[in-house]
Amino acid sequence: MAWVLKMDDATIESGLVHDFDASLSGIGQELGAGAYSMSDVLALPIFKQEDSSLPTESETKNPPFQYVLCTATSPAIKLHDETLTYLNQGQSYEVRMLDNRKAGELPELNNKMVKSTVRVVFHDRRLQYTEHQQLEGWKWNRPGDRLLDIDIPMSVGIVEPKTHPSQLNAAEFLWDMNKRTSVFVQVHCISTEFTPRKHGGEKGVPFRIQIDTFALGDNGEYTEHLHSASCQIKVFKPKGADRKQKTDREKMEKRTAQEKEKYQPSYDTTILSECSPWPDNAYVSTNQAATPSFTSTPLSTYTTSSVPDSDSSSPNHQADPSSHVNLEQLSPTASIQDAQKWLLKNRFNSYTRLFSHFSGSDLLKLTRDDLVQICGPADGIRLYNALKSRSVCPRLTVYVCQESPQESPLLERHGSNENGEHSISSNLRVYHALYLEELTAAELIRKMACVCSLPLGTINQVYRQGPTGIHILLSDQMVYNLPDESSFLISTVKDELGEGLHLILK
């Protein structure tokens, strides 16, 4: 038997409304009394585990150093992007070296020097892979220039600044952490020099200034790495960085307040952020690998090639005339190989590859301006003076002759006898020129002993014969006041014991 339930439409509609209201009231009760809170959610074990893995503030390692580039960052950088700083080509910028250690941290560095290497490198990974080719091409287009230099007169607290001729993009120095230290750097390459030029107005590539600091290791070298940091820069032609900074600032002023929130503000200084140390196999110029000496050469060494040696006081001391290569003059007939040897002997190792196809006449044809443009002001002027044999004149020239009672073929003079024929006389005296630089008695005695072939240890005293035949002891003041091109006759007298000699200048 089948049951059929019959309900009118009004009854069905009222039942549905009642059920729907009941369901809504239930939802409200659940949200009101049993709603979840964020504290309950964060209290779950999974979130507690993640939170415990984060380091606390006390566990965060403080970097031992901080480097601050004292120039403003760009205002047109988005919030989560790395800062970008604009620099002018060749302008000196201060980098402050700060000791950022906490109390008791790294006590072994107290009262000790550390070494820092500052370098300019590529920011783009693509250019980092081809860094050697890029920098070699730059060097070829700008011979004699460096990518990075230290402005030594403006720097404070740095010791022994050095630039390696094979690393044009790096410089190093020592500094004391307990003293105020600021190094001023100059970047000579501009960002557009490494951009393929197609239509003009190309966007320049960014660089990085990186500083690596090392402590003294057990081997006596600064090889123990302590800290590295870097920042992103772009280099413009002189005053170009100022114009770019002004343009970025004006663009930001035109943006709405909502758009400005997406960008970070411009900071007065640039903080270098921590990074990995630069690899040891960094760029090294190929033609410089054989010359590991630094360019910080003492001033006195720049004139040694043109100052006569103490052994060259005698006229008999002459270079081999058959050789085109000597320290004083390059012959116009010198071959390419001879020109290369001359450059090496005169300490121009850095430019042997640059002048690898130049003969002696080619080098001698270069003007002073040409050499300054090719080699830079310092080496250009030095090379020009060396090519033109501009030697330094001695401060004092003295002529001496050794008195000898014995006749010698060297002391003979041709005369004429009564028949008109030539005869030989022993009245001729040959003098030797002594070139003095120090103007001291010791220098004069040393060179006289060399000319007279006398052991220096056997000379006890040297006298100058004065008025009425008196003997005046030779002193530094006497040598200093000697007239230029004075001439003396040297006589030797044995002392009373017969163990030494006295020299008398007549």
Buried (B, 14 or more C-beta within 10 A) or exposed (E): EEEEEEEEEEEEEEEEEEEEEEEEEEEEEEEEEEEEEEEEEEEEEEEEEEEEEEEEEEEEEEBBBBBBBEBBBBBBBEEEEBBBBBBBBBBBBBBBBBBEBEEEEBEEBEEEBBBBBBBBBBBEEEBEEEBBEBBBEBBEEBBBBBBBBBBEEBBBBBEEBBBBBBBBBBBBBBBBBEEEBBBBBBBBBBBBBBEEEEEEEEEBBBBBBBBBBBBBEEEEEBEBEBBBBBBBBBBBEEEBBEEBBEEBBEEBEEEEEEEEEEBBEBBEEBEBBEBEBBEEEBBBBEBBEEBEEBBEEEEEEBEEBBBBEBEBBEEEEEEEEEEBBBBEBBBEEBEBEBBBBBBBEBBBBBBBBBBEEBBBEBBBEBEBEEBBBBBBEEBBBBBBBBBEEEBEEBEBBBEBBBEBEEEEEEBBEEEEEEEEEEEEEEEEBEBBBBBBBBBBBEBBBBBBBBBBEBEEEEBBBBBBBEEEEEBEEBEBEBBBEBEEEEEBBBBBEEEEEEEBBBBBBE
